[in-house]
């Protein structure tokens, strides 16, 4: 009798829940109906496909297909790939010397590193790596692609690249290249004095040591008489959010908003703010960005722009500002899922929307640089960006003008002149 009462209570509870929350039943019914399509397809393949197929491969294929419908940064990782991602903690590695990202489903060069195999082979930002050892990189997980490019120094790797032609209507130019891997040591921050009063710092990417190296650079430049700074974030693909926030805190005070995240769930809302004071809160600052500046570099530029802390010069940045969460699954596979987006202090979404032509950081002063000039600037980057190198007169004769950098220096000098007039 007791069990009968219990069963009646459970049944009545279910009916009440169904009556009070009919949308719950509707949502569940709709989800099951949608899942039934996947199950039906799997059963048809298992029963009728010409070759025998491992059901697990079908499940993983379905999971990858669902995630590919979301964005370029959400990824389903099979157990072996997830394990490699977790264990990939190398500080130095054998590689070809490029910073890469995924754009339109293809592995894309953000920038080659100076004096590396990719640099010597003439690879440029925007080049797409469409094959690695004959295997297409289309929709390949970026961690998996990087793993394929890395290897023991001295061992070759064959890649196929595609470059957009000057004539936009023409077909992309493809090329097979064999590169010999070298030991790659990446420098995250480079600096020098541009003149007696103007310092220059280039942040290559926002690694764990970026803030430490940036503080070192600032100390050295201040010791040399720096009274204004050009911060170069061109070709910077991003990195750690914490590094970007920490660098903003050096220039911003009074608890000002740096960036915030927002998703569908309330718990994904998070604010990142400056402290009460900052060591360089009064230092005149210009920030350089271009169409390859992404993620953490856009957070810095957006914070500086919205708080009127710096003048932003260059091109509209790339527009990559999504927050991913790594979610382990029951069979040791994992889902890297976009759960939120970054927003600038004024509420602008940094994430690029191609259809609406929004996203990225639009500079205060826009300067377009021809592709050929970009190529020359990259080729002479060793001379421009690396401190302690001796200038060579023959290089200077044929060197390209860095118009963005020149404009930044002009702005800082004009500010100094105007400031002196005001004081007079």
Buried (B, 14 or more C-beta within 10 A) or exposed (E): EEEEEEEEEEEEEEEEEEEEEEEEEEEEEEEEEEEEEBEEEBEEBEEEEEEEEEEEEBBBBBBBEEBBEEBBBBBBBBBEBBBBBEEEEEEEBBBBBBBBBBBEEBBBBBBBBBEBBBBBBBBBBBBBBBBBEEEEBEBBBBBBBBBBBBBEBEEEBEBBBBBBEEEEEEEEEEEEBEBEBBEBEBBBBBBBBBEEBBBBBBBBBBBEBBBBBBBEBBEBBBEEEBBBBBBBBBBBBBBBBBBBBBBBBBBBBEEBBBBBBBBEEEEBEBEBBBEEEBEBBEBBBBBBBBBBBBBBBBBBBBBBBBBEBBBBBBBBBBBBBBBBEEEEEEEEBBBBBBBBBBBBBEEBBBBBEEEEEBBBBBBBEEBEBEEEBBBBBBBBBEBBBBEEEEEEEEEEEEBBEBBBBEBBBEBBBEBBEEEEEEEE
